[in-house]
């Protein structure tokens, strides 16, 4: 992959976060903090990065060996959503919340396959 694409891939999440912070502040809310990071936030960050490496660094390239790019992205999204299904089977969650999650994750995985 071209070095410029790595910069885009690494920079887009920061740009989206910055835009969200500006919109949040412009809507009259207090500016989000950027200071301390809790242990929970650090663990979540590491888990999210680990998941991304698994989905797009391991699974997607292997599926691409057998499927077209859109189909590999779709399969990744379905597997990704099913991976999280046990979270939504916990008391107080429900399948409606899972459906919303899957509705977001599956198309997102297809888009990310192209990225």
VENGIFEN-V906832 format. One line per field, one symbol per residue. ss: DSSP state (H for helix, E for strand, L for the rest). phi: phi as a letter, one per 20 degrees, with the letter a starting at -180 (. if undefined). Layout:
# VENGIFEN-V906832
ss = ???
phi = ???
This chain:
# VENGIFEN-V906832
ss = LLHHHHHHHHHHHHHHHHHHHHHHHHLLLLLLLLLLLLHHHHHHHHHHHHHHHHHHHHHHHHHHLLLLHHHHHHHHHHHHHHHHHHHHLLLLLLHHHHHHHHHHHHHHHHHHHHL
phi = .fgffffffeeggffffffffffgfffneffffcffdfffffffgffffffffffeedfgfffffccfgfffffffffffffgeggfeefgneoffffffgffefffffffffff
